Amino acid sequence: MLGVFPLGLLTRRQANLTNIPAMMISTAVCTILPILIWIGTLHLGWSWLIVIGTGITFIISVTSRRIVAFISIDRALRYGFY
C-alpha cells in the first residue's frame, strides 16, 4: 500500500486495476522473503522488506499502467471509439 501512495503523488492517471495486482504481488514477495531469511538463504534485515515491497508495487504499477493505457488506446482506435 505504501507503493501506491507515491503513485498518487507523482502521476496523474487513475489505474486502480493495476494497483491491486501490484499490491498482491508485492505482498506475496514480502511473504516469501522472511521465510528465506529464516531458513538462512537470504541475509537481509527485516526493515528492507518495506523498501522492497514499496519498490515492487511502484514498478509493477507504473509499467502495467502504461501497458493498460496502450491496450485501451489500441482498442479504441481499432473499434472506432476514439
C-alpha positions in Angstrom: 0.0 0.0 0.0 2.9 2.3 0.6 3.9 1.9 -3.1 0.6 3.2 -4.3 0.9 6.4 -2.3 3.8 7.8 -4.3 1.9 6.8 -7.5 -0.9 9.1 -6.4 1.6 11.9 -5.8 3.8 11.5 -8.9 1.3 10.5 -11.6 -2.0 11.9 -12.8 -3.5 8.7 -14.3 -6.1 6.7 -12.4 -5.5 3.0 -12.7 -6.9 1.1 -9.8 -7.0 -2.1 -11.8 -3.2 -2.1 -12.0 -2.6 -1.1 -8.3 -4.4 -4.1 -6.8 -2.4 -6.8 -8.6 0.8 -4.9 -7.9 0.0 -4.9 -4.2 -0.9 -8.6 -4.2 2.4 -9.5 -6.0 4.5 -7.4 -3.6 2.6 -8.9 -0.6 3.5 -12.4 -2.0 7.1 -11.5 -2.4 7.3 -9.9 1.0 5.8 -13.1 2.5 8.4 -15.3 0.9 11.4 -13.2 1.8 11.1 -13.6 5.6 10.9 -17.4 5.0 14.2 -17.2 3.0 15.7 -15.1 5.8 14.6 -17.5 8.5 16.0 -20.5 6.5 19.3 -18.7 6.1 19.5 -18.5 2.3 19.0 -14.7 2.3 20.8 -12.4 4.7 18.6 -9.3 4.8 17.3 -7.1 7.6 13.5 -7.1 8.1 13.3 -3.3 7.6 14.4 -3.8 4.0 11.1 -5.6 3.3 9.2 -2.3 3.4 11.6 -0.7 0.9 11.5 -3.8 -1.4 7.6 -4.1 -1.2 7.2 -0.4 -2.0 9.6 -0.6 -4.9 7.9 -3.7 -6.3 4.5 -2.1 -6.1 5.6 1.1 -7.6 7.5 -0.5 -10.5 4.8 -3.0 -11.4 2.0 -0.4 -11.2 3.9 2.1 -13.4 4.8 -0.4 -16.1 1.3 -2.0 -16.1 -0.4 1.4 -16.3 1.5 2.0 -19.5 0.5 -1.4 -20.9 -3.1 -0.9 -20.0 -3.1 2.6 -21.5 -1.6 1.3 -24.7 -4.1 -1.5 -24.9 -7.1 0.8 -24.3 -5.9 3.3 -27.0 -5.3 0.4 -29.4 -8.8 -0.9 -28.8 -10.3 2.5 -29.1 -8.6 3.1 -32.5 -9.4 -0.4 -33.7 -13.1 -0.3 -32.9 -13.7 3.4 -33.6 -14.3 4.6 -30.1 -11.7 7.3 -30.3 
